[in-house]
Amino acid sequence: MTAVHSGTAHEAHCGSSAARSDIAAVLWNSSVPPEGFADDCTHRYRASVLEQYKVYVESADRASARRSTANTFFLTMNGVLLTVFGAVATSQTHAPVSSVVCVAIAALCQCLVWWMYVASFRKLASGKWAVVAELELRLPALAFSSAEWGTALPGRRYMPLTTMEQWVPAVFAALHVATACTLLIR
């Protein structure tokens, strides 16, 4: 370790040397030693696997971005629907029962579709990261499959984002039902 990397500042940023050695133990793929890159055929094969790996990691990242965009759309739609319900609730006029029921049904259907999107993206992400883990077996480092997911996260009470996301449509559905009931009782 150089003087730049010694001391408490580096350890505070990167963790203790014991934690780094734990990560190193699961990061490097022992079935792909450096001498395996010696001949030209092996080099081309490894370059091909690396390129496929990069493309697939990018594909998994784009799927996460699409999930985020879909969540933004559904969150906006639910916000608009709750705003409409709130405007009707604070107005002096009573909304027709059929209108309240139709808007509530539309809101609940939209929440169901949102929940299905979250479930679909969860399955898609699981499949993509399983393929990334399999591709890593052909690479010198197991950055995602062992080092990050296997070492860094289990001790931190990590809850996957999609687990939390699945509750958001249910919460909005409950808000829509409560708001509609309030409007109908009023």
LINPE-V807069 format. One record per run of one state. SS is the DSSP state (hx for helix, st for strand, lp for the rest). FROM is the first residue (numbers start at 1). TO is the last residue. If there is no record, write none. Layout:
ss;from;to
SS;FROM;TO
SS;FROM;TO
//
This chain:
ss;from;to
lp;1;7
hx;8;14
lp;15;16
hx;17;27
st;28;28
lp;29;33
hx;34;37
lp;38;39
hx;40;90
lp;91;96
hx;97;136
lp;137;140
st;141;141
lp;142;142
hx;143;152
lp;153;153
hx;154;156
lp;157;160
hx;161;185
lp;186;186
//
